[in-house]
Amino acid sequence: MSNRDVELAVDQLAEAHSGEAFAEAVRRYSATLGEDDREQLKAVLLERARLLEDAVDERFRERGWMRRAFNLLE
């Protein structure tokens, strides 16, 4: 299975599920994969998590709404 195939599968799962339901759908999907494909899945999920974290960090650095909200708490 190609990396792109795994990315498309994750996209489809993300469109159909959110939160815990997404995590459970990923677990079920992972169980259908071989070891190499599971490693690809792990890499895709980690990359997406990193991209999300980077986006949040960038917003915080730009003094966006999140930073203003945290400043209100102080």
N, C-alpha and C positions, 0 to 999 in steps of 0.2 A: 504494500500500500504506500502511495506517495505521501509526502508531507502535506501536499495540497489537499489530498483526500481527507486526511485527518483534520486539517483546518476547516474544510467544508462541513465535516460531520460535527465539529464543535460549534460552528456557526448555526447549524440547524438545531442542535440541542439548545443553544442559547436563545434562539428565537422561540422555541416551544416551551422553555422552562426558565424559572428564575429561582434564586436562593437555594434552599435545600432540595427542591425538586430538580434543579439543574445538577447539583452535586450527585444526587442519586442517579440521574440519567447518565451522567459521565461514568459513574461506577458500573452501571449495567453495560454501557458501551465498551468500557475497558475490559470487562469480562469476556467479550466476544473477540478480543484481539490477541494476537500472538505476542511474544515477549518484545520483539523489535518494534512492533506497532505501538505497544503500550509505552515504550520509551519515547516514541515520536509524540504520542498523546501527551505525555508528561512534559516534554519540551514545549509543545504548543501552549499548554495551560500555564506553564511558568513564564513564558514570554508574554502572554496576555496579561498575567498578573503584574509583571514588571512594567508593561506599558501603562496599565491603569495607575500603578503607584507613581510612575514618572509624571503622568498627567496631573495627579493630585498634588504632587510636589511642586510642579510648575505653577499651578494656580495659587498655591500657598506663597511661593516666592513673589508672585506678581501682586501680592497684597489684595488678593481677590476676596470674595465673600467669606470664604472659610477663615482667613486670617482676621478679618474684621470681627467675625463671630467669636473667635477665640479671644480676641482683645477685649470684647465686651464681658467675657467671663472673668477677666483678671481684675 
